[in-house]
Amino acid sequence: MRSIWNGAISFGLVSIPIKLVNATESHSISFRQIHLADGGRIRYRKVCELDGEEVPGAEIGKGYEEADGSVIPITDEDLAQLPLATAKTIEIMSFVPAEEIDPLQMDAAYYLAANGATAAKPYTLLREALKRSRKVAIAKYALRGRERLGMLRVVDDVIAMHGLLWPDEIRVPEGVAPDVDVTVRDAELDLADALMATLGEVEMASLHDDYRDAVEAMIAAKAGGAFEPAEVPGKPAGGQVIDLMAALEKSVRAAKASRGEAGGGAGGEAGGGAGAAEDSAAGGGAEVTPMRRAGAGRKASAAPKSVGGKKSTAASAKKTAAAAKTASAASKKKATTAKSGAAGRSGAAAKSGTTKSTSAASAKKAAAGAKKAATPRKRSSA
């Protein structure tokens, strides 16, 4: 790779000769301005406004325009004679943890290559020191006519330098944040967490510029004369999101479906069902399907048994009366036993019908109850 700057890294009293190489490149497709009538190129010519003549690049220099319009010429020799230690040196000032650098300050990236065999030893020393300290170096350097701020870190086995904007070049985000008070519920945060977890992580190396591919394919097709405009996909429906909970739940289901995962429902995973119910109660419009209780069906089907229970009660009463008469003719001890059994059977019969009886106090009461139960009752027709 071609170097764009030669100098040295100043590391205390250690000087490391290096070459500066661009670490990034642009793959953007460039277009030319043309005359629509005949396709001719539109070019900009550099013309002197005093004599109206076109000026070649070798005769073009720099100048500073003052407030009154006068221009002060500035040459490369003038800039080279500035009393700056960073004119040809990347001067390391301090070492700080990487998390202290605001990503907003990040600018162009460069690779620092050791310039010559003598630079290999101090270059490796600085690289290993950065690795072991897990810190980055903050440095100052001059490039393209101005002094800049830089950050040195290790990438693989190479020292890389990121140009940094000066702190006063970062604009304060005034009037950017929403100017209304918004309350975010825990249920909404849970669904957002579920969506983040479903989307998961991505290999940065797998990301690709699809737009550039489409433009290149279109240019190739037009060059071959076989270009057919593709159908433009419809734009997604815009507008304000009314039901945030429903939108989050649909997003989680869509993300799972795109990954081929089962269980697209998001409400059960992150408390979405409860959150949707709260949102519906608050007028958010989320739909909640009530759950069926297991006991409801059984209670409804048990009601018709009361009609059949009366028939079984009459039959049981007749059997009880016969048992009571037999018990009276027997001995007192046997009668007591028989009457107790009749009372138990009477209680069982009463439990299955509409009348409940827990126990019989005596055989006489049981016989009387059985006789009464044996009397047929008039039932109203259904």
N, C-alpha and C positions, 0 to 999 in steps of 0.2 A: 504494500500500500504506500502511496506517495505521501510524504510528510508535508505539512503546511506551515511548520514553524520549527526552528531549531533553537535550543537553549539548554538550560540546566535546571535541575531541582536543587534548591538550597535547603539542606536539612541540617540546621545548626552550622557547624564548620565543614560539613560534608557537602560536596558538590557532585551531582550526578548528571552527566551529559545525557540529554534525551532528545527525541524527535516526537513532534506532536502529529498524530494521525487522526483523521475523522473516524469516529466509532459508529456513526449512523449514515444512512443514505436515503434519499427520497426516491420512491417508486411511483410518484404521481405522474400521470400522463399530461404532457404539455401540449397545448394547442397554439397555433399561430393565428394572428389576425389576418383576415383576407378580405378582398373586395368582392362582395356578393355578386356583382354583375359579371365579372370575368374570372374570379378566383385568384387574382393577383395578390401577392404578399403586401401587407401594409407594414412599412418599416418607419422607425423613428430615426431621424437624422439629428445629430448634435450640431446646432448652428449657433454661431456667435451673434448675440443680439445687437452688437455694435456695427459690425460690417456685413452681417447677413450671410457670411460664408460658412460652409460646413467645415468643422474642425476635426481632424483625425485624433485617435486616442492618445498618440504620443505627445500631443500638444495640450492635453487637458490636465490640469492640476487641481489642487484644493484651495479653498479660500473661505474665510469667515466673514459673514455679512453682519455688519453692525446695525444698530437701530436706525441710523440715518441713511442706510442704504449703501454706504461705502463698503468695499470688500478688502480684507487684509489677506494677502497670499500666504499660504502655509505650505512648506515643502516637507518631503520625507526626512530631509536632513535636520530640519527644525525639530521634528518629533523625535528623532533618534538622539538628539542632544539634551533631551529633557532629563533632569536629575532624578531619575527613578531607578531603584534597584531592580524593579520588575520588568524592565525593558527587554531583557533577554533571560530572565530568571523567574522560575516559579518558586516563590518564597513561601515556605511553610511557616505559618504563624502559630498554630495550636492543633491539638488533637481532641476531638469531642466524640461522644456517642452518636451513632448515625441517626437515632430517633430525634435528636435535637434539631436536625435540618428539616425545615418546612418544605414539603414537595413543591409548593408554589414557587420556590426559588430556583428550582431545577431549570437549566437551560440546555445548551448543546453539550454533547458528550464526546470525549476524545480518549484515545489510547496513548499512553506514554511508553515509547519504546526506548530501550537502552541504546545509546549512540556510541558504538565502539566496544571493543573488548574490555577496556579499562572501566567502563561503566557497569559491567555485569555484576561485580561484587557489591558496590554500594546500592545498586538497584535492587538486588535480591535481599539485601539487609533491610531496606525500607519496606519492601513487600512483606517479608516475614514478620517485621515488627508490627505492621498494620494488622496482619492476620491474628497475631497472638493477643494484641490489645483489644481487638474487636471494636476499634474506633476508626474514624475517618479523619483525614488531615484537612484543615482549612488553610487555603493558600491564596496569594494574590499574584496575578500575572498580567502582562500587557499584551494585547492582541488586536490587530486591525484598528490601530489608532486610539485605543482607550485601555485603561486599567480595569481589570475584571476580578471577580471573586470566584474561587474554585474550590471543589471538594475532591480529594483524592481517596479512592478506595480500591480494593483488590477484586478483580473479576478473573476467575480461574487463576492463572499464573501471571496475570498482567496487571499493572497499575493503571487504572482508568481515572480520568478527571472529568467531572461534571462542572460546566460553567454555572455559576450561581448569580442570580440577580441580587443587586444590593438591597438591603432591607428597605430603603426608602423608595425602591421601585415597585414594591408590592402595594397595591391599592387596598384601602380599607373597604370592606364590603358593606357600605352604607346603603340602606334602602333596598337590599337584596332579599333579606329574610322576610317571611310573611309578617304583615303588620297587624294581624288579628290574633287573638288568643285562641288557641286550639288545644283541646284536651284529648289525649290518646289513651284509650282504655287498655287494660292488661290483656283482654281477649284479642284486641287488634294487634298488639305487639306479639302475642303468641302465634297468631296466624302469619304475621310477617316473618317471624323466626322459622316457622314451618316452611314457608315459601323459600327462604334463604337456604334452609337445609336441603330442600328438594332440588333446587337448582344446583347445589353443591359447588365444587371447585372445577376449574378448567385448566388444561395445559396451555400456557401462553404460546408455546410453539405451534399449537394446532390452530390458532386464530389466523384468519386469512381475509384479504381485501376482496370481497365479492364484487364490489362496484368496479374496481379496476379490471377484473376479469371480464365483466359484462361490457365495459367500454372497449377493451381490446378485441373481443369477439365481434362487436358491432363494426369496428374499423375494418377488421379482416373481411367481414361479409360485404361491406360497402366497396372495398377494394376489388373483390371478386365479382361484384355486380349482382349478388344474390341476397341482398339484404331485405328482410321482411320484418317490419316493426312488430314486436311482440305485444301481446295484450297487456296493458298496464294493469297491475293488480289494484283492486279497489282499496281506497284509503280506509283505515279503521275508523269506526264511528267515534266522533269526538264528543265534546261536551263535558259537563261537570259530573264527577262520580258521586252519585247520590247514596248508594249503599256500599260503603267501603268494605264491610264484612263480607258481603256476597262477592265483591270483586276479588278479594283476597282468596276466598275459598275456591272460586273458579280458577284463579291463577295457579293455586297449588295443584288442583286436579289436572289442569292443562300441562303443567310441568311434569307431573307423574306420568301422564299419558305419553308425552314426548319421549320419556325415558323407558317406556314399556313396563312401568311398575304397576302392580295391582293395588287396589284400595284407593281409588281416586278421591274419596271423601276426605275433606280436610278438617271438618268440624270436630270429629272425634279425636284427632291427633293432637290438636293444639288448643282445645277448649273452644273450638269454633262454634259448636252447637250452642253452648251456653252464651257465647258472645252474640251469636245471631239472634237468640231469644231476647237478649237485653236490647239489641238494636231494634228489633221489631216492636218491643214495648215502648221504645223511645220514639217511634215513628220513622225508623230508618227504612222499613219496607222489606226486611229480610223475612223469608218464609220459614216457619218452623212446623214440622210434622209431628203431631202428638203421638206418644208411644202407647201401644195397647198393653193393658195390664193383664196378666195371665189369669187372675181370678175372676175377671168380669164375665167371661163366657160361662164359666161353671155355675156362678150364682144365678144367671138368667135361666139356664136350663134346669135348675133344681126346683123352680117354682111349681110346675105342673104336678109334682109328686104328691101335693097335699090332697088332691081329689082321690087318688087311689088309696091314700092312707086311711080314709074313713072306712072303706070296705074291709080292709084287713083288720081294723079295730073291732068291727062287729063280729067277725068270725072268731077272733081271739077271745072276745067276751063270752061267747057261748061255751067255748072250751073251758074257760075259767069257772063258769057257773057249774058245769058238770063235775069238775074237779073239787069244787067246794062242797057239793052234796056228798060225794064219796068220802070226803075227809070227815064230815060230821058223824057218819055212821061208824066210823072206826074208833079206835082208842084215842084217848086224849093226846098221847104223845105222838101217835101217827097223824092225828088230825092237825096238830100244831105244825108238823113237818110239811104236810100236804098244803096247809093254808099258807105257810111261808113260801112254798114253791109257786102257789097260785098268785101270791102277791108279786113275786119276782116276774112271773110271766105277764101279769097285768101291767106292771111298770114298763116292761119291754114293749107291750102293745101300745101303751099310751105314749111312749117316746116316739114311735114311728108315726103317730097320727097327730091330731091337733091338740089332744089333752095330755098333759104330763103328770106322772105320778112317780114319786121317788121310792116310797116304801109303804107297807101295810102295817098299821099298829097292831092289829089282831086279826084272827081268822074270821071273826064275826063281821068286822068292817070290810074285809076282803070279799066275803060272800055277798054282803049287801051291795058292795060296789059292782061285783060281777053280775048280780041280778039286775041291777039298774042298767048296766052296760048292755045286757042281753035284750033289753027292751028296744024294739026297732024304732029308729028315728025317721022322721019325715025329712026328705032332702029336696031341696028346690032343684028343678030341672035346669040343666045347663043351657 
